Amino acid sequence: MITKFLEGIRNCSTSDGRFIQLEYFLLEREGKELSNTKKSYGIEIVKKCDHLGQIVYTETDYIDYITYEKEKAKQIINKLIANSVTPVTMSYVIDDLMDETPCA
């Protein structure tokens, strides 16, 4: 079973003046690993646009399994919110974030 938690909303506008709302969700999945129950965390982004004065759903994307650490998933979501990441680019950005290694 997946539980969704709304972690943040980002309101933006496009260069042509249209309104976009981005919603960022933490996904929590409880599963069994051997005889233990373990939670894993993912992220979902929902993009909504203003069309003729009405908010309409336009796109969504999610990644189920990113980490077993809730705080790490929340840190990633906060970076996505801060940079207004959309559903289309989410997987690329998360790939880059997961591959980040400190320079020696």
Beta strands, then each sheet from edge to edge (+ up, - down):
strand 1: 2-13
strand 2: 19-33
strand 3: 36-51
strand 4: 54-67
sheet 1: 1+ 2- 3+ 4-
end
